[in-house]
Amino acid sequence: SVFGDRIMNKSNLVFIVEDEEKNKFGYYFNGTVDKLGNYIKSENSFLFSLKSNGRINGMMKFEVKDVGRQGFYVPVKRDPYLFGTYYSNAFAVYKQGTAEPYSYCWQNEKRFDYVFR
């Protein structure tokens, strides 16, 4: 994967995912990707939902309650996923063909203002 190389030294990134059920959700990273293989602190990043097939009406932003545990992780090339977050691994996108069966957006009710699964 060259994903990490492509976003290195980039700031204020938005990632949008559409799953097999046509749900659309994403992550806004308010920071600069300046290292691979370590979490990058980001106190103003958040998750969001654009379309959720009936679980949530309309778009919604999900603020993180525990700002001390916010972070963005871009792994090294040998890792099975492209990126993830440090909110109890709430958002992760895996490379196609890895051991993991799917990517996910999961919200731990202790860390977010709103919960959906």
N, C-alpha and C positions, 0 to 999 in steps of 0.2 A: 504494500500500500504506500502511496505517496501522499496520502491525506495530510499527515503531519507536516510534511515539507511545504505543501501548498498553503497552509494557514499559518506557518511560522512567521512571526513578526507582524501579524495582522491583528487589528483591534476591532472591538465592538461587532462581534459576529452574531448572525442569526442562522439557526439551523431549523429547517422545517421538514417534518417527516409525514408521509402519508402511508398508513398501514394497509393491509389487505382488505380491511373492512371499510376503507375510505375515510377513517378518522384522520384528522390533520392536527398535529400538535408540534410543539417545538421548544426551543431553548434560545434565550438571548444571553450572550456572554459579554459582560461589560468589563473588558480588560484587554490585555495584549498577550498573545501566545508567544512566550519567550523561552519556553523549555518543553521538552518532551519527557514523558515518563514520570512526571511529578504533578501533583495538584497545583493549580494556579489560583490563588485567592481572588475572589471577586464578590464584593459586598452588594452590588446592585444588579446582579444577574437574576433571571427568573425563568420559570417555565410558563408555557401558555398553551391554550387549546383554541384552534380555529374552527373545528368541526368535530362533533363527537357522537354522531348518530343517535341522538335522543337522550344521552346521559346528561348533557349540559345544554341549556338553551343559549345559543349564540357563542360568541368568543369570550374567553376568560383568561385573565392573568393570574398566576399563582405566585405570590410573594413567599419568600422563605422566612420562617419565624426565627430560626437559629442562625443568624447571619455569621457567626463565628465559624460555622461549619460549611460555608459556601465554597465552592471551588469547581474548576473545570479541569478535566484530565484528558490529555492527548497522549496515548501510549506510544511506545516505540514500535517500530514496524513489525516485530515478531509477535506482538500481542494480538488476540483474536478480535478486538473491536477497534472502531475508528475513534470514538471519544465517549466520554461519560461525565457525570457530575458527582460531586461528593455529598449530595443530600441523601445519604443512605442509598447510594447508587440509584437515584430516582429516575435517571434518564441515561440510557446507553444504546449506542448503535453499533451492532456487530458487523464484521466483514462477512460477505456472502461466502458460504462454504465452510465456515468455522464450526467448531463443536457446539456452539450455542445455537439453539433452534430459532431464536427470534431476538429482535431488538425490543426495547420496551420503554414506557414512560409510566412509572409507578410513584404514587405520592404517599409518603408516610404521614399520617394525620398529625403526628407530633411536630412535624417540621413545616407544614404548610397551612395556609389560611383556609383552604378548601380541599376536599378529598374527592377523587374519582378513581375508579378502577375499571 
